[in-house]
């Protein structure tokens, strides 16, 4: 089964210094995807003007993955850790209750394009930590490159839940397949471009959840960038 979330169906908030699209909007209790998709709780896309901050969410135990697609993002937390995430880098922060953190566009002149993903942890009271890695265009070109996993496979960021995160950059006509083990589901987000998933055409900003499917099979119709989440455990949408 494929559940679609079209780009225009996302919650959209535009302010003077930022524009944000929320794939899952917890305040819309009539939406079956209000609480996310399995371990995937939040998938936000932000465009930030120079110096603007990322929208805040209520704090609880979670792994927060940040992908800077364009520009730079500065971060700091209440434990004294700080740094800058450059374009093409992924950052993982494990946040517990009581940990305060903030992120902002580090540039004084250029806008930033940022994705922030929150994953529900499989255990409570995880020790706060963070790590940051670059996954080059060459590494992600034409293949599903794992960028986060519970066992840090292939040098990916280590997360604390039964979830795999992949990134891919596809040329027109390129085809990728990701097999799904029994009991697992997947959420696909089209960062940019156009692609076909089975007989469904997806465009920039579209998302699709797959349950009870054997594989994710995707063909790019133009230059396309995707994020793919392979999740197990809890029922999608629960």
Order of alpha helices (4+ residues) and beta strands (2+ residues): beta-beta-beta-beta-beta-beta-beta-beta-beta-beta-beta-alpha-beta-beta-beta-beta-beta-beta-beta-beta-beta-beta
